[in-house]
Structures are given as C-alpha cells and as structure tokens.
Amino acid sequence: QVKLVESGGGLVQAGGSLRLSCTASGRTFGSYAMGWFRQAPGKEREFVATISWSGRTSYYADSVQGRFGISRASAKNTVYLQMNSLKPEDTAVYHCAAGEESAFFTSGWARSSSNYHYWGQGTQVTVSS
C-alpha cells in the first residue's frame, strides 16, 4: 500500500504563488508516475500535471501550462507543484496521485485518472481576486 500526503495549500491573492508538496510512503514496486489533479466545488476532477518516474518527462493541462511547474525530488518519493500567477479559477482541492508507469508514458496516459491507483486526501488552494 502506498500513502500520499499533500501539504502547502492555502489562501493567496490573484497573481501570487504557492508550492504544493506530496510525499509517498509505504510499499512501492516498480516505477511510479506522480501527478496532481484538482476538483473545484460543483465541478469534475481535472488533470493538472504529471511527472514520470525518471523526472525527465512531464505533462500539463493547457489551463496551467506556463504558470505551473512539476518536479520530483531525487529520492523519487516526493513531488512538488510550483504554482505561479495564480488565478481565482485555480481555486480547488488539489490531490496528489501515483500510478505505476506504463511503458508508454504518453500525454493520454498521464491525463487519465483511472491510471492512478493511489490518491492523497487533498489540500485546499484558494485564490482571491
């Protein structure tokens, strides 16, 4: 079993920045891609960003491209999401997710929540206008 714990959420003004962290613990096998999804009130959960096990490949939702950056610690069990130029529409609960990486780590694979077997409880991000 893999446990994911997020931290770093909070309240920030539009244009500000936040850095989210997610640490995985427990038994891990194979190579896990780690990513972030978010869910705003009354909306479906949506993909934000994912990084491969190696850290060399990442994918972003169009809505955050150029503003958010995902990175992975060298120990592989911690992933970060640097969020800059935040907008009110970024307000949501952000969930960390981990999934055993497919041999074909494509954008389509990364964006599908069904490929992620482990999920964190989430951290609230609120952006005021």
C-alpha positions in Angstrom: 0.0 0.0 0.0 1.2 3.5 -0.8 0.2 6.5 1.2 0.3 10.0 -0.2 0.3 13.1 1.9 0.0 16.6 0.5 1.0 19.9 2.0 1.4 23.5 1.0 -2.1 24.7 0.2 -3.6 27.9 1.5 -5.1 31.3 0.6 -3.3 33.6 -1.8 -4.2 36.6 -3.8 -4.5 36.5 -7.5 -1.1 36.8 -9.1 0.6 35.1 -6.2 2.4 31.8 -5.8 2.1 28.6 -3.8 4.2 25.4 -3.7 2.5 22.1 -3.1 4.3 19.0 -1.9 3.4 15.4 -1.9 5.3 12.6 -0.2 4.7 8.9 -0.8 5.4 6.3 1.8 4.8 2.6 2.3 5.5 -0.2 -0.1 6.3 0.8 -3.6 7.0 -1.5 -6.5 8.1 -0.6 -10.0 8.2 2.9 -11.3 5.5 5.3 -10.3 4.5 8.4 -12.2 3.2 11.1 -9.8 0.8 13.9 -10.6 -1.7 16.4 -9.5 -5.4 16.6 -10.1 -7.8 19.2 -8.8 -11.5 19.5 -8.1 -13.4 22.7 -7.7 -16.9 22.8 -6.0 -19.6 21.6 -8.3 -17.0 20.5 -11.0 -15.5 17.3 -12.0 -12.0 16.4 -11.1 -9.5 17.5 -13.7 -5.9 16.8 -14.6 -3.3 19.4 -13.7 0.2 18.0 -14.2 2.2 14.7 -14.1 5.8 13.8 -14.0 7.4 10.5 -14.9 9.4 8.2 -12.6 12.6 9.4 -14.1 11.6 13.0 -13.8 12.5 13.6 -17.4 9.0 13.9 -18.8 6.1 15.9 -17.7 2.7 16.9 -19.0 0.5 19.9 -18.1 -3.1 20.8 -18.6 -3.5 23.7 -21.1 -5.0 25.9 -18.4 -1.8 25.8 -16.3 0.9 25.5 -19.0 3.5 28.2 -18.5 2.3 29.0 -14.9 2.8 25.7 -13.0 5.9 23.6 -12.8 6.1 20.0 -11.6 9.3 18.5 -10.2 10.4 15.4 -8.4 13.0 15.0 -5.6 16.0 12.8 -6.4 14.7 10.3 -3.9 11.7 9.9 -6.2 9.1 9.8 -3.4 8.3 13.5 -3.3 6.8 15.6 -6.0 6.3 19.3 -6.0 3.9 21.6 -7.8 5.1 25.2 -8.1 2.1 27.4 -8.9 2.7 30.9 -10.1 0.5 33.7 -11.5 -2.4 32.1 -9.7 -6.0 33.0 -10.8 -9.3 32.7 -9.0 -10.2 29.9 -11.3 -7.3 27.8 -9.9 -9.3 27.6 -6.6 -9.8 23.9 -5.9 -8.8 20.9 -3.7 -5.6 19.6 -5.2 -5.0 15.9 -5.0 -1.7 14.1 -5.4 -1.9 10.8 -7.3 0.5 8.0 -8.1 0.3 5.3 -10.7 2.6 2.5 -11.9 4.1 4.0 -15.1 3.1 2.5 -18.4 5.8 1.5 -20.8 4.2 4.2 -23.0 4.1 7.3 -20.8 2.1 9.4 -23.1 0.0 12.5 -22.6 -3.1 10.5 -22.9 -2.0 8.0 -20.2 -1.0 10.9 -17.9 -4.3 12.7 -18.1 -6.5 9.7 -17.3 -7.3 9.5 -13.6 -8.0 5.8 -13.9 -4.3 5.1 -14.4 -3.5 6.4 -10.8 -4.0 3.8 -8.1 -3.2 5.9 -5.1 -4.6 9.2 -4.1 -3.9 11.7 -1.3 -6.6 13.4 0.8 -6.1 16.7 -0.9 -5.0 20.2 0.1 -7.2 23.3 -0.4 -6.0 26.1 -2.6 -8.0 29.3 -2.6 -7.1 32.3 -4.8 -8.9 35.5 -4.0 -9.5 38.2 -6.7 
